[in-house]
Amino acid sequence: MIMEESLYIVMPAYNEEANIVSVVEEWYPILDFGNDQSRLVIADGGSKDNTLSILYDLQQKYPKLVVFSKPDTDHGTKVIFLYKYAIEQGATWIFQTDSDGQTLPSEFAGFWEKRHEYDAILGNRTNREDGNDRKFVEFILRMYLFTFFGTMVPDANAPFRLMKSHVVNKYISLMPEDFNLPNAILAMSFKKYGDKVCFDEITFRPRQGGKNYMNKKRILKIGKKALSDFHQLKKNFAHLKKSN
């Protein structure tokens, strides 16, 4: 273990009172892979339940837990905020996952062991347990990326990704702050523009409690907005050199 490396584990949250205690308890020990400056950072997007108050209470027990209240923000907006915060704090590594308990902390060590071989190690959900509707959405998203950017990735939006902070910084500043699909664009960018990236298989369980924030109406809205966003992002990324 190289102790000079700081690890920022970042999570967006919304209406996760059924999961948030166990998620924090399970992920907090993973900070020991990094140095004393490592943090678990969670941004709550205006939860209507007790998620935010539970998080504030958990800070008394977990001093490296940082909590932000970001009302009226969607998943992607929170993720962009969290990435920028970790970069500003000088994180060496950023690890993003979600707060719904679908991913396993026990699988983090395998990613960490590969960190000096790659700029980014991204999850690949070859066996998803969260339903066919979500699989279909992921397929459409991958087709969007191929259509707009000419790059195919095995999993565009998996919320299990270990990334060098300075590599994330190359791309995150080119995205609008309210962009809802930053992880998909990052996955595409790492592959298209020559960063060392691999996609490792992960377990992806059904959410462990509570109600899924996403529904068909919201998915359609995000998909429609993505069409215009991707057009703009293609212009923003035009100066970047494609990997040979």
Buried (B, 14 or more C-beta within 10 A) or exposed (E): EEEEBBBBBBBBBBBBBBBBBEBBEBBBEBBEBBBEBBBBBBBBBBBEBBBBEBBEEBBEEBEBBBBBEBEEBBBBBBBBBBBBBBBEBEBBBBBBBBBBBBBBBEBBEEBBEEBEEBBBBBBBBEEBEBEEEBEEBBEEBBEBBBEBBEBEBBBBBBBBBBBBBEBBBBBBEBBBEEBBBBBBBBBBBBBBBBBEBBBBBBBBEEBEBBEBBBEEEBBEEBBEBBEEBBEEBEEBBEEBEEEE
